[in-house]
Amino acid sequence: MQLELSSKRARKLIREHGLSEEEIQQIVASARINLATFDPEYRTNVTQIAEDLQKSRPTIYGWADRAIAATIHSLRNIRTGRPPKERERTNGAEG
């Protein structure tokens, strides 16, 4: 699997997370499988991905399943909007 990693965002994420080439390949493979699962217009060949990475199809699907589970967990736990401002006390007294 040949990857193009010249984008500024890719370089930033690789640097920030200390990603290895193998980890990047796992991320890309997982993303492709998950896109193919949920986006009917996106097509991918799991057998080809598995062969390119010298892994089994169950391994590739396992990566994708763990990645989607992490994504779901993350999305469900994102706080939306701005945090509430702390109310100022007019009289300075507590309680």
C-alpha positions, 0 to 999 in steps of 0.5 A, spaced: 500 500 500 503 506 497 501 512 501 502 519 500 504 523 506 506 530 504 499 533 506 501 538 512 495 535 516 498 528 515 505 530 517 502 534 523 498 528 526 504 523 524 509 527 528 504 529 534 502 521 535 509 518 533 506 514 528 509 508 525 508 506 517 505 500 520 500 504 524 499 509 518 497 503 514 492 500 519 489 507 520 488 507 512 486 500 511 480 501 517 478 508 514 477 504 507 473 498 510 469 503 514 467 508 509 465 502 504 461 499 510 457 506 511 458 509 504 455 506 498 458 510 493 465 508 496 468 501 494 474 498 496 477 491 496 478 488 502 482 482 499 487 487 496 488 491 502 489 484 506 494 482 501 498 489 500 499 489 508 500 481 508 495 480 513 488 476 514 482 479 512 479 478 519 485 482 522 483 487 517 476 487 519 478 487 526 482 493 526 476 497 522 471 494 528 476 497 533 477 503 529 469 504 529 468 503 536 473 508 538 470 513 533 463 512 536 465 512 543 469 519 541 463 522 538 458 520 543 462 523 549 464 530 545 461 536 549 458 540 544 457 548 544 461 553 549 462 551 556 457 555 560 460 562 563 461 562 571 455 566 574 458 572 577 456 573 584 453 580 585 454 581 593 460 577 594 457 572 599 457 565 599 452 560 600 
